[in-house]
Amino acid sequence: MGKLLFFAAVLLGGWWLLRARPKPTLRLDEAEARAVLGVAADADAAAIRAAHRRLVGAVHPDRGGSADLTRRINAARDLLLRP
């Protein structure tokens, strides 16, 4: 029983350490963000949201796409829509 509890504690501790690691942040400038989303320099918020929705629908990991590409598209949207 003691070995089982020790093994469970080691697994829980390892999981806790892996869970606590911060995710790397993406550094995009405005021109890069617009290129990722495929919007013009004068695009309004509605056009940015529409481009984001279209792209994420196509490359979302639940649909067999890439998590990294989805993260990049989300970062571009966040950069362009921030106040």
PyMOL Python script that loads the backbone (N, CA, C, O; Angstrom):
from pymol import cmd

cmd.read_pdbstr("""\
ATOM      1  N   MET A   1       0.828  -1.199   0.000  1.00  0.00           N
ATOM      2  CA  MET A   1       0.000   0.000   0.000  1.00  0.00           C
ATOM      3  C   MET A   1       0.869   1.259   0.000  1.00  0.00           C
ATOM      4  O   MET A   1       0.540   2.250  -0.651  1.00  0.00           O
ATOM      5  N   GLY A   2       1.980   1.208   0.737  1.00  0.00           N
ATOM      6  CA  GLY A   2       2.874   2.356   0.815  1.00  0.00           C
ATOM      7  C   GLY A   2       3.495   2.692  -0.529  1.00  0.00           C
ATOM      8  O   GLY A   2       3.634   3.861  -0.890  1.00  0.00           O
ATOM      9  N   LYS A   3       3.870   1.641  -1.273  1.00  0.00           N
ATOM     10  CA  LYS A   3       4.464   1.867  -2.590  1.00  0.00           C
ATOM     11  C   LYS A   3       3.449   2.497  -3.535  1.00  0.00           C
ATOM     12  O   LYS A   3       3.795   3.354  -4.349  1.00  0.00           O
ATOM     13  N   LEU A   4       2.204   2.071  -3.423  1.00  0.00           N
ATOM     14  CA  LEU A   4       1.157   2.626  -4.278  1.00  0.00           C
ATOM     15  C   LEU A   4       0.935   4.104  -3.989  1.00  0.00           C
ATOM     16  O   LEU A   4       0.789   4.909  -4.909  1.00  0.00           O
ATOM     17  N   LEU A   5       0.912   4.454  -2.711  1.00  0.00           N
ATOM     18  CA  LEU A   5       0.738   5.865  -2.337  1.00  0.00           C
ATOM     19  C   LEU A   5       1.934   6.701  -2.789  1.00  0.00           C
ATOM     20  O   LEU A   5       1.770   7.830  -3.250  1.00  0.00           O
ATOM     21  N   PHE A   6       3.142   6.139  -2.655  1.00  0.00           N
ATOM     22  CA  PHE A   6       4.336   6.854  -3.112  1.00  0.00           C
ATOM     23  C   PHE A   6       4.281   7.084  -4.622  1.00  0.00           C
ATOM     24  O   PHE A   6       4.575   8.181  -5.096  1.00  0.00           O
ATOM     25  N   PHE A   7       3.905   6.051  -5.374  1.00  0.00           N
ATOM     26  CA  PHE A   7       3.806   6.159  -6.822  1.00  0.00           C
ATOM     27  C   PHE A   7       2.759   7.203  -7.222  1.00  0.00           C
ATOM     28  O   PHE A   7       2.983   7.997  -8.136  1.00  0.00           O
ATOM     29  N   ALA A   8       1.626   7.196  -6.536  1.00  0.00           N
ATOM     30  CA  ALA A   8       0.576   8.177  -6.816  1.00  0.00           C
ATOM     31  C   ALA A   8       1.060   9.587  -6.508  1.00  0.00           C
ATOM     32  O   ALA A   8       0.762  10.514  -7.260  1.00  0.00           O
ATOM     33  N   ALA A   9       1.799   9.768  -5.421  1.00  0.00           N
ATOM     34  CA  ALA A   9       2.320  11.088  -5.065  1.00  0.00           C
ATOM     35  C   ALA A   9       3.330  11.573  -6.093  1.00  0.00           C
ATOM     36  O   ALA A   9       3.345  12.758  -6.426  1.00  0.00           O
ATOM     37  N   VAL A  10       4.171  10.687  -6.599  1.00  0.00           N
ATOM     38  CA  VAL A  10       5.156  11.064  -7.615  1.00  0.00           C
ATOM     39  C   VAL A  10       4.443  11.465  -8.905  1.00  0.00           C
ATOM     40  O   VAL A  10       4.815  12.456  -9.534  1.00  0.00           O
ATOM     41  N   LEU A  11       3.436  10.714  -9.296  1.00  0.00           N
ATOM     42  CA  LEU A  11       2.688  11.068 -10.506  1.00  0.00           C
ATOM     43  C   LEU A  11       1.988  12.406 -10.356  1.00  0.00           C
ATOM     44  O   LEU A  11       2.017  13.231 -11.269  1.00  0.00           O
ATOM     45  N   LEU A  12       1.358  12.627  -9.210  1.00  0.00           N
ATOM     46  CA  LEU A  12       0.668  13.891  -8.973  1.00  0.00           C
ATOM     47  C   LEU A  12       1.648  15.055  -8.964  1.00  0.00           C
ATOM     48  O   LEU A  12       1.358  16.116  -9.518  1.00  0.00           O
ATOM     49  N   GLY A  13       2.800  14.867  -8.343  1.00  0.00           N
ATOM     50  CA  GLY A  13       3.812  15.923  -8.323  1.00  0.00           C
ATOM     51  C   GLY A  13       4.338  16.237  -9.709  1.00  0.00           C
ATOM     52  O   GLY A  13       4.534  17.405 -10.044  1.00  0.00           O
ATOM     53  N   GLY A  14       4.569  15.220 -10.518  1.00  0.00           N
ATOM     54  CA  GLY A  14       5.036  15.443 -11.886  1.00  0.00           C
ATOM     55  C   GLY A  14       4.003  16.157 -12.721  1.00  0.00           C
ATOM     56  O   GLY A  14       4.326  17.057 -13.498  1.00  0.00           O
ATOM     57  N   TRP A  15       2.762  15.753 -12.558  1.00  0.00           N
ATOM     58  CA  TRP A  15       1.684  16.419 -13.287  1.00  0.00           C
ATOM     59  C   TRP A  15       1.594  17.876 -12.866  1.00  0.00           C
ATOM     60  O   TRP A  15       1.407  18.750 -13.713  1.00  0.00           O
ATOM     61  N   TRP A  16       1.721  18.149 -11.592  1.00  0.00           N
ATOM     62  CA  TRP A  16       1.612  19.512 -11.082  1.00  0.00           C
ATOM     63  C   TRP A  16       2.727  20.389 -11.662  1.00  0.00           C
ATOM     64  O   TRP A  16       2.485  21.534 -12.043  1.00  0.00           O
ATOM     65  N   LEU A  17       3.942  19.848 -11.728  1.00  0.00           N
ATOM     66  CA  LEU A  17       5.058  20.622 -12.283  1.00  0.00           C
ATOM     67  C   LEU A  17       4.863  20.902 -13.767  1.00  0.00           C
ATOM     68  O   LEU A  17       5.134  22.012 -14.225  1.00  0.00           O
ATOM     69  N   LEU A  18       4.399  19.915 -14.524  1.00  0.00           N
ATOM     70  CA  LEU A  18       4.193  20.122 -15.958  1.00  0.00           C
ATOM     71  C   LEU A  18       3.047  21.087 -16.223  1.00  0.00           C
ATOM     72  O   LEU A  18       3.098  21.861 -17.179  1.00  0.00           O
ATOM     73  N   ARG A  19       2.032  21.050 -15.402  1.00  0.00           N
ATOM     74  CA  ARG A  19       0.873  21.911 -15.566  1.00  0.00           C
ATOM     75  C   ARG A  19       1.216  23.377 -15.284  1.00  0.00           C
ATOM     76  O   ARG A  19       0.618  24.278 -15.873  1.00  0.00           O
ATOM     77  N   ALA A  20       2.159  23.611 -14.403  1.00  0.00           N
ATOM     78  CA  ALA A  20       2.465  24.961 -13.954  1.00  0.00           C
ATOM     79  C   ALA A  20       3.388  25.726 -14.904  1.00  0.00           C
ATOM     80  O   ALA A  20       3.609  26.921 -14.707  1.00  0.00           O
ATOM     81  N   ARG A  21       3.933  25.066 -15.928  1.00  0.00           N
ATOM     82  CA  ARG A  21       4.846  25.762 -16.835  1.00  0.00           C
ATOM     83  C   ARG A  21       4.087  26.798 -17.661  1.00  0.00           C
ATOM     84  O   ARG A  21       3.029  26.498 -18.215  1.00  0.00           O
ATOM     85  N   PRO A  22       4.622  28.007 -17.744  1.00  0.00           N
ATOM     86  CA  PRO A  22       3.946  29.022 -18.556  1.00  0.00           C
ATOM     87  C   PRO A  22       4.095  28.723 -20.041  1.00  0.00           C
ATOM     88  O   PRO A  22       5.131  28.230 -20.486  1.00  0.00           O
ATOM     89  N   LYS A  23       3.064  29.024 -20.790  1.00  0.00           N
ATOM     90  CA  LYS A  23       3.092  28.830 -22.239  1.00  0.00           C
ATOM     91  C   LYS A  23       3.861  29.994 -22.869  1.00  0.00           C
ATOM     92  O   LYS A  23       3.726  31.135 -22.427  1.00  0.00           O
ATOM     93  N   PRO A  24       4.656  29.714 -23.886  1.00  0.00           N
ATOM     94  CA  PRO A  24       5.384  30.804 -24.538  1.00  0.00           C
ATOM     95  C   PRO A  24       4.424  31.769 -25.233  1.00  0.00           C
ATOM     96  O   PRO A  24       3.443  31.353 -25.849  1.00  0.00           O
ATOM     97  N   THR A  25       4.721  33.043 -25.125  1.00  0.00           N
ATOM     98  CA  THR A  25       3.863  34.043 -25.753  1.00  0.00           C
ATOM     99  C   THR A  25       4.386  34.345 -27.152  1.00  0.00           C
ATOM    100  O   THR A  25       5.588  34.290 -27.410  1.00  0.00           O
ATOM    101  N   LEU A  26       3.478  34.658 -28.026  1.00  0.00           N
ATOM    102  CA  LEU A  26       3.849  34.996 -29.392  1.00  0.00           C
ATOM    103  C   LEU A  26       4.064  36.496 -29.499  1.00  0.00           C
ATOM    104  O   LEU A  26       3.301  37.284 -28.940  1.00  0.00           O
ATOM    105  N   ARG A  27       5.075  36.872 -30.200  1.00  0.00           N
ATOM    106  CA  ARG A  27       5.373  38.284 -30.431  1.00  0.00           C
ATOM    107  C   ARG A  27       5.087  38.602 -31.898  1.00  0.00           C
ATOM    108  O   ARG A  27       5.869  38.253 -32.782  1.00  0.00           O
ATOM    109  N   LEU A  28       3.966  39.261 -32.144  1.00  0.00           N
ATOM    110  CA  LEU A  28       3.609  39.664 -33.494  1.00  0.00           C
ATOM    111  C   LEU A  28       3.539  41.181 -33.555  1.00  0.00           C
ATOM    112  O   LEU A  28       3.100  41.826 -32.603  1.00  0.00           O
ATOM    113  N   ASP A  29       3.971  41.748 -34.669  1.00  0.00           N
ATOM    114  CA  ASP A  29       3.701  43.164 -34.861  1.00  0.00           C
ATOM    115  C   ASP A  29       2.406  43.287 -35.655  1.00  0.00           C
ATOM    116  O   ASP A  29       1.849  42.284 -36.102  1.00  0.00           O
ATOM    117  N   GLU A  30       1.933  44.504 -35.827  1.00  0.00           N
ATOM    118  CA  GLU A  30       0.628  44.708 -36.450  1.00  0.00           C
ATOM    119  C   GLU A  30       0.595  44.222 -37.902  1.00  0.00           C
ATOM    120  O   GLU A  30      -0.400  43.645 -38.340  1.00  0.00           O
ATOM    121  N   ALA A  31       1.664  44.450 -38.637  1.00  0.00           N
ATOM    122  CA  ALA A  31       1.703  44.015 -40.039  1.00  0.00           C
ATOM    123  C   ALA A  31       1.652  42.491 -40.139  1.00  0.00           C
ATOM    124  O   ALA A  31       0.979  41.937 -41.008  1.00  0.00           O
ATOM    125  N   GLU A  32       2.376  41.819 -39.233  1.00  0.00           N
ATOM    126  CA  GLU A  32       2.352  40.359 -39.224  1.00  0.00           C
ATOM    127  C   GLU A  32       0.966  39.833 -38.873  1.00  0.00           C
ATOM    128  O   GLU A  32       0.488  38.870 -39.472  1.00  0.00           O
ATOM    129  N   ALA A  33       0.331  40.467 -37.906  1.00  0.00           N
ATOM    130  CA  ALA A  33      -1.002  40.048 -37.480  1.00  0.00           C
ATOM    131  C   ALA A  33      -2.002  40.204 -38.623  1.00  0.00           C
ATOM    132  O   ALA A  33      -2.844  39.333 -38.841  1.00  0.00           O
ATOM    133  N   ARG A  34      -1.907  41.304 -39.343  1.00  0.00           N
ATOM    134  CA  ARG A  34      -2.814  41.516 -40.479  1.00  0.00           C
ATOM    135  C   ARG A  34      -2.552  40.493 -41.583  1.00  0.00           C
ATOM    136  O   ARG A  34      -3.485  40.040 -42.246  1.00  0.00           O
ATOM    137  N   ALA A  35      -1.281  40.128 -41.779  1.00  0.00           N
ATOM    138  CA  ALA A  35      -0.949  39.123 -42.792  1.00  0.00           C
ATOM    139  C   ALA A  35      -1.468  37.743 -42.389  1.00  0.00           C
ATOM    140  O   ALA A  35      -1.942  36.986 -43.236  1.00  0.00           O
ATOM    141  N   VAL A  36      -1.380  37.417 -41.107  1.00  0.00           N
ATOM    142  CA  VAL A  36      -1.874  36.121 -40.632  1.00  0.00           C
ATOM    143  C   VAL A  36      -3.375  36.015 -40.869  1.00  0.00           C
ATOM    144  O   VAL A  36      -3.862  34.988 -41.343  1.00  0.00           O
ATOM    145  N   LEU A  37      -4.109  37.077 -40.539  1.00  0.00           N
ATOM    146  CA  LEU A  37      -5.556  37.055 -40.708  1.00  0.00           C
ATOM    147  C   LEU A  37      -5.989  37.361 -42.134  1.00  0.00           C
ATOM    148  O   LEU A  37      -7.118  37.051 -42.516  1.00  0.00           O
ATOM    149  N   GLY A  38      -5.118  37.959 -42.918  1.00  0.00           N
ATOM    150  CA  GLY A  38      -5.456  38.284 -44.295  1.00  0.00           C
ATOM    151  C   GLY A  38      -6.414  39.455 -44.411  1.00  0.00           C
ATOM    152  O   GLY A  38      -7.286  39.464 -45.281  1.00  0.00           O
ATOM    153  N   VAL A  39      -6.258  40.448 -43.537  1.00  0.00           N
ATOM    154  CA  VAL A  39      -7.116  41.627 -43.583  1.00  0.00           C
ATOM    155  C   VAL A  39      -6.292  42.842 -43.976  1.00  0.00           C
ATOM    156  O   VAL A  39      -5.076  42.878 -43.786  1.00  0.00           O
ATOM    157  N   ALA A  40      -6.972  43.829 -44.524  1.00  0.00           N
ATOM    158  CA  ALA A  40      -6.302  45.056 -44.961  1.00  0.00           C
ATOM    159  C   ALA A  40      -5.992  45.958 -43.765  1.00  0.00           C
ATOM    160  O   ALA A  40      -6.476  45.727 -42.656  1.00  0.00           O
ATOM    161  N   ALA A  41      -5.186  46.978 -44.007  1.00  0.00           N
ATOM    162  CA  ALA A  41      -4.803  47.893 -42.943  1.00  0.00           C
ATOM    163  C   ALA A  41      -5.990  48.710 -42.434  1.00  0.00           C
ATOM    164  O   ALA A  41      -5.986  49.164 -41.290  1.00  0.00           O
ATOM    165  N   ASP A  42      -6.992  48.895 -43.270  1.00  0.00           N
ATOM    166  CA  ASP A  42      -8.150  49.696 -42.851  1.00  0.00           C
ATOM    167  C   ASP A  42      -9.340  48.821 -42.435  1.00  0.00           C
ATOM    168  O   ASP A  42     -10.471  49.307 -42.394  1.00  0.00           O
ATOM    169  N   ALA A  43      -9.102  47.540 -42.126  1.00  0.00           N
ATOM    170  CA  ALA A  43     -10.187  46.626 -41.740  1.00  0.00           C
ATOM    171  C   ALA A  43     -10.734  47.017 -40.364  1.00  0.00           C
ATOM    172  O   ALA A  43      -9.982  47.359 -39.452  1.00  0.00           O
ATOM    173  N   ASP A  44     -12.053  46.957 -40.243  1.00  0.00           N
ATOM    174  CA  ASP A  44     -12.667  47.279 -38.957  1.00  0.00           C
ATOM    175  C   ASP A  44     -12.758  46.007 -38.098  1.00  0.00           C
ATOM    176  O   ASP A  44     -12.353  44.925 -38.524  1.00  0.00           O
ATOM    177  N   ALA A  45     -13.291  46.161 -36.898  1.00  0.00           N
ATOM    178  CA  ALA A  45     -13.362  45.054 -35.947  1.00  0.00           C
ATOM    179  C   ALA A  45     -14.217  43.907 -36.482  1.00  0.00           C
ATOM    180  O   ALA A  45     -13.894  42.741 -36.255  1.00  0.00           O
ATOM    181  N   ALA A  46     -15.279  44.213 -37.174  1.00  0.00           N
ATOM    182  CA  ALA A  46     -16.149  43.160 -37.714  1.00  0.00           C
ATOM    183  C   ALA A  46     -15.411  42.323 -38.758  1.00  0.00           C
ATOM    184  O   ALA A  46     -15.569  41.103 -38.794  1.00  0.00           O
ATOM    185  N   ALA A  47     -14.618  42.958 -39.597  1.00  0.00           N
ATOM    186  CA  ALA A  47     -13.863  42.229 -40.619  1.00  0.00           C
ATOM    187  C   ALA A  47     -12.787  41.359 -39.975  1.00  0.00           C
ATOM    188  O   ALA A  47     -12.527  40.245 -40.432  1.00  0.00           O
ATOM    189  N   ILE A  48     -12.165  41.866 -38.919  1.00  0.00           N
ATOM    190  CA  ILE A  48     -11.138  41.096 -38.207  1.00  0.00           C
ATOM    191  C   ILE A  48     -11.766  39.876 -37.549  1.00  0.00           C
ATOM    192  O   ILE A  48     -11.219  38.776 -37.626  1.00  0.00           O
ATOM    193  N   ARG A  49     -12.913  40.067 -36.902  1.00  0.00           N
ATOM    194  CA  ARG A  49     -13.601  38.938 -36.254  1.00  0.00           C
ATOM    195  C   ARG A  49     -14.059  37.900 -37.288  1.00  0.00           C
ATOM    196  O   ARG A  49     -13.972  36.697 -37.040  1.00  0.00           O
ATOM    197  N   ALA A  50     -14.539  38.357 -38.427  1.00  0.00           N
ATOM    198  CA  ALA A  50     -14.987  37.437 -39.474  1.00  0.00           C
ATOM    199  C   ALA A  50     -13.815  36.628 -40.031  1.00  0.00           C
ATOM    200  O   ALA A  50     -13.943  35.424 -40.255  1.00  0.00           O
ATOM    201  N   ALA A  51     -12.682  37.281 -40.254  1.00  0.00           N
ATOM    202  CA  ALA A  51     -11.498  36.578 -40.751  1.00  0.00           C
ATOM    203  C   ALA A  51     -11.006  35.570 -39.717  1.00  0.00           C
ATOM    204  O   ALA A  51     -10.624  34.453 -40.066  1.00  0.00           O
ATOM    205  N   HIS A  52     -11.014  35.961 -38.458  1.00  0.00           N
ATOM    206  CA  HIS A  52     -10.597  35.053 -37.388  1.00  0.00           C
ATOM    207  C   HIS A  52     -11.505  33.824 -37.343  1.00  0.00           C
ATOM    208  O   HIS A  52     -11.018  32.695 -37.282  1.00  0.00           O
ATOM    209  N   ARG A  53     -12.798  34.035 -37.372  1.00  0.00           N
ATOM    210  CA  ARG A  53     -13.757  32.924 -37.302  1.00  0.00           C
ATOM    211  C   ARG A  53     -13.578  31.976 -38.491  1.00  0.00           C
ATOM    212  O   ARG A  53     -13.629  30.757 -38.327  1.00  0.00           O
ATOM    213  N   ARG A  54     -13.371  32.528 -39.676  1.00  0.00           N
ATOM    214  CA  ARG A  54     -13.191  31.716 -40.880  1.00  0.00           C
ATOM    215  C   ARG A  54     -11.920  30.873 -40.787  1.00  0.00           C
ATOM    216  O   ARG A  54     -11.936  29.681 -41.096  1.00  0.00           O
ATOM    217  N   LEU A  55     -10.825  31.495 -40.362  1.00  0.00           N
ATOM    218  CA  LEU A  55      -9.550  30.780 -40.299  1.00  0.00           C
ATOM    219  C   LEU A  55      -9.526  29.731 -39.198  1.00  0.00           C
ATOM    220  O   LEU A  55      -9.054  28.615 -39.413  1.00  0.00           O
ATOM    221  N   VAL A  56     -10.031  30.082 -38.023  1.00  0.00           N
ATOM    222  CA  VAL A  56     -10.017  29.125 -36.914  1.00  0.00           C
ATOM    223  C   VAL A  56     -10.926  27.943 -37.222  1.00  0.00           C
ATOM    224  O   VAL A  56     -10.629  26.815 -36.830  1.00  0.00           O
ATOM    225  N   GLY A  57     -12.016  28.187 -37.912  1.00  0.00           N
ATOM    226  CA  GLY A  57     -12.887  27.084 -38.296  1.00  0.00           C
ATOM    227  C   GLY A  57     -12.190  26.087 -39.204  1.00  0.00           C
ATOM    228  O   GLY A  57     -12.521  24.901 -39.205  1.00  0.00           O
ATOM    229  N   ALA A  58     -11.238  26.562 -39.968  1.00  0.00           N
ATOM    230  CA  ALA A  58     -10.540  25.682 -40.911  1.00  0.00           C
ATOM    231  C   ALA A  58      -9.344  24.969 -40.283  1.00  0.00           C
ATOM    232  O   ALA A  58      -9.032  23.845 -40.677  1.00  0.00           O
ATOM    233  N   VAL A  59      -8.668  25.592 -39.318  1.00  0.00           N
ATOM    234  CA  VAL A  59      -7.417  25.014 -38.798  1.00  0.00           C
ATOM    235  C   VAL A  59      -7.485  24.618 -37.331  1.00  0.00           C
ATOM    236  O   VAL A  59      -6.445  24.358 -36.727  1.00  0.00           O
ATOM    237  N   HIS A  60      -8.662  24.565 -36.743  1.00  0.00           N
ATOM    238  CA  HIS A  60      -8.780  24.217 -35.329  1.00  0.00           C
ATOM    239  C   HIS A  60      -8.310  22.780 -35.093  1.00  0.00           C
ATOM    240  O   HIS A  60      -8.562  21.907 -35.924  1.00  0.00           O
ATOM    241  N   PRO A  61      -7.630  22.525 -33.974  1.00  0.00           N
ATOM    242  CA  PRO A  61      -7.131  21.172 -33.695  1.00  0.00           C
ATOM    243  C   PRO A  61      -8.235  20.111 -33.625  1.00  0.00           C
ATOM    244  O   PRO A  61      -7.976  18.946 -33.928  1.00  0.00           O
ATOM    245  N   ASP A  62      -9.442  20.479 -33.240  1.00  0.00           N
ATOM    246  CA  ASP A  62     -10.538  19.515 -33.207  1.00  0.00           C
ATOM    247  C   ASP A  62     -10.931  19.050 -34.602  1.00  0.00           C
ATOM    248  O   ASP A  62     -11.574  18.011 -34.751  1.00  0.00           O
ATOM    249  N   ARG A  63     -10.553  19.805 -35.616  1.00  0.00           N
ATOM    250  CA  ARG A  63     -10.855  19.439 -37.002  1.00  0.00           C
ATOM    251  C   ARG A  63      -9.616  18.930 -37.733  1.00  0.00           C
ATOM    252  O   ARG A  63      -9.585  18.881 -38.963  1.00  0.00           O
ATOM    253  N   GLY A  64      -8.597  18.551 -36.964  1.00  0.00           N
ATOM    254  CA  GLY A  64      -7.387  18.001 -37.562  1.00  0.00           C
ATOM    255  C   GLY A  64      -6.345  19.038 -37.912  1.00  0.00           C
ATOM    256  O   GLY A  64      -5.378  18.731 -38.609  1.00  0.00           O
ATOM    257  N   GLY A  65      -6.522  20.268 -37.441  1.00  0.00           N
ATOM    258  CA  GLY A  65      -5.572  21.330 -37.739  1.00  0.00           C
ATOM    259  C   GLY A  65      -4.441  21.400 -36.720  1.00  0.00           C
ATOM    260  O   GLY A  65      -4.248  20.487 -35.918  1.00  0.00           O
ATOM    261  N   SER A  66      -3.721  22.469 -36.767  1.00  0.00           N
ATOM    262  CA  SER A  66      -2.540  22.653 -35.934  1.00  0.00           C
ATOM    263  C   SER A  66      -2.843  23.559 -34.743  1.00  0.00           C
ATOM    264  O   SER A  66      -3.453  24.617 -34.899  1.00  0.00           O
ATOM    265  N   ALA A  67      -2.416  23.141 -33.562  1.00  0.00           N
ATOM    266  CA  ALA A  67      -2.595  23.961 -32.360  1.00  0.00           C
ATOM    267  C   ALA A  67      -1.731  25.219 -32.444  1.00  0.00           C
ATOM    268  O   ALA A  67      -2.139  26.282 -31.976  1.00  0.00           O
ATOM    269  N   ASP A  68      -0.545  25.106 -33.034  1.00  0.00           N
ATOM    270  CA  ASP A  68       0.334  26.272 -33.153  1.00  0.00           C
ATOM    271  C   ASP A  68      -0.244  27.324 -34.092  1.00  0.00           C
ATOM    272  O   ASP A  68      -0.164  28.521 -33.815  1.00  0.00           O
ATOM    273  N   LEU A  69      -0.816  26.883 -35.184  1.00  0.00           N
ATOM    274  CA  LEU A  69      -1.424  27.826 -36.118  1.00  0.00           C
ATOM    275  C   LEU A  69      -2.648  28.494 -35.498  1.00  0.00           C
ATOM    276  O   LEU A  69      -2.870  29.688 -35.695  1.00  0.00           O
ATOM    277  N   THR A  70      -3.433  27.735 -34.758  1.00  0.00           N
ATOM    278  CA  THR A  70      -4.587  28.310 -34.068  1.00  0.00           C
ATOM    279  C   THR A  70      -4.137  29.339 -33.039  1.00  0.00           C
ATOM    280  O   THR A  70      -4.749  30.399 -32.910  1.00  0.00           O
ATOM    281  N   ARG A  71      -3.077  29.032 -32.310  1.00  0.00           N
ATOM    282  CA  ARG A  71      -2.531  29.967 -31.322  1.00  0.00           C
ATOM    283  C   ARG A  71      -2.060  31.253 -32.001  1.00  0.00           C
ATOM    284  O   ARG A  71      -2.249  32.346 -31.466  1.00  0.00           O
ATOM    285  N   ARG A  72      -1.451  31.124 -33.170  1.00  0.00           N
ATOM    286  CA  ARG A  72      -0.964  32.301 -33.911  1.00  0.00           C
ATOM    287  C   ARG A  72      -2.133  33.157 -34.412  1.00  0.00           C
ATOM    288  O   ARG A  72      -2.066  34.386 -34.370  1.00  0.00           O
ATOM    289  N   ILE A  73      -3.191  32.513 -34.881  1.00  0.00           N
ATOM    290  CA  ILE A  73      -4.370  33.244 -35.355  1.00  0.00           C
ATOM    291  C   ILE A  73      -5.040  33.965 -34.191  1.00  0.00           C
ATOM    292  O   ILE A  73      -5.470  35.110 -34.337  1.00  0.00           O
ATOM    293  N   ASN A  74      -5.134  33.309 -33.041  1.00  0.00           N
ATOM    294  CA  ASN A  74      -5.731  33.944 -31.862  1.00  0.00           C
ATOM    295  C   ASN A  74      -4.898  35.127 -31.385  1.00  0.00           C
ATOM    296  O   ASN A  74      -5.450  36.152 -30.986  1.00  0.00           O
ATOM    297  N   ALA A  75      -3.578  34.995 -31.423  1.00  0.00           N
ATOM    298  CA  ALA A  75      -2.712  36.096 -31.012  1.00  0.00           C
ATOM    299  C   ALA A  75      -2.865  37.283 -31.956  1.00  0.00           C
ATOM    300  O   ALA A  75      -2.864  38.430 -31.511  1.00  0.00           O
ATOM    301  N   ALA A  76      -2.997  37.019 -33.253  1.00  0.00           N
ATOM    302  CA  ALA A  76      -3.182  38.099 -34.227  1.00  0.00           C
ATOM    303  C   ALA A  76      -4.496  38.827 -33.964  1.00  0.00           C
ATOM    304  O   ALA A  76      -4.536  40.057 -33.983  1.00  0.00           O
ATOM    305  N   ARG A  77      -5.575  38.078 -33.718  1.00  0.00           N
ATOM    306  CA  ARG A  77      -6.865  38.703 -33.421  1.00  0.00           C
ATOM    307  C   ARG A  77      -6.781  39.546 -32.156  1.00  0.00           C
ATOM    308  O   ARG A  77      -7.279  40.672 -32.130  1.00  0.00           O
ATOM    309  N   ASP A  78      -6.158  39.016 -31.111  1.00  0.00           N
ATOM    310  CA  ASP A  78      -6.043  39.747 -29.856  1.00  0.00           C
ATOM    311  C   ASP A  78      -5.262  41.045 -30.023  1.00  0.00           C
ATOM    312  O   ASP A  78      -5.621  42.072 -29.445  1.00  0.00           O
ATOM    313  N   LEU A  79      -4.192  40.996 -30.818  1.00  0.00           N
ATOM    314  CA  LEU A  79      -3.386  42.191 -31.038  1.00  0.00           C
ATOM    315  C   LEU A  79      -4.184  43.261 -31.796  1.00  0.00           C
ATOM    316  O   LEU A  79      -4.133  44.441 -31.448  1.00  0.00           O
ATOM    317  N   LEU A  80      -4.912  42.846 -32.820  1.00  0.00           N
ATOM    318  CA  LEU A  80      -5.629  43.831 -33.651  1.00  0.00           C
ATOM    319  C   LEU A  80      -6.889  44.361 -32.968  1.00  0.00           C
ATOM    320  O   LEU A  80      -7.327  45.467 -33.283  1.00  0.00           O
ATOM    321  N   LEU A  81      -7.471  43.620 -32.060  1.00  0.00           N
ATOM    322  CA  LEU A  81      -8.707  44.077 -31.423  1.00  0.00           C
ATOM    323  C   LEU A  81      -8.514  44.710 -30.052  1.00  0.00           C
ATOM    324  O   LEU A  81      -9.480  45.163 -29.438  1.00  0.00           O
ATOM    325  N   ARG A  82      -7.287  44.747 -29.570  1.00  0.00           N
ATOM    326  CA  ARG A  82      -7.103  45.333 -28.243  1.00  0.00           C
ATOM    327  C   ARG A  82      -7.313  46.846 -28.331  1.00  0.00           C
ATOM    328  O   ARG A  82      -7.008  47.466 -29.350  1.00  0.00           O
ATOM    329  N   PRO A  83      -7.838  47.433 -27.250  1.00  0.00           N
ATOM    330  CA  PRO A  83      -8.124  48.878 -27.271  1.00  0.00           C
ATOM    331  C   PRO A  83      -6.892  49.755 -27.287  1.00  0.00           C
ATOM    332  O   PRO A  83      -7.007  50.981 -27.305  1.00  0.00           O
TER     333      PRO A  83
END
""", "prot")
cmd.dss("prot")
cmd.show_as("cartoon", "prot")
cmd.util.cbc("prot")
cmd.orient("prot")
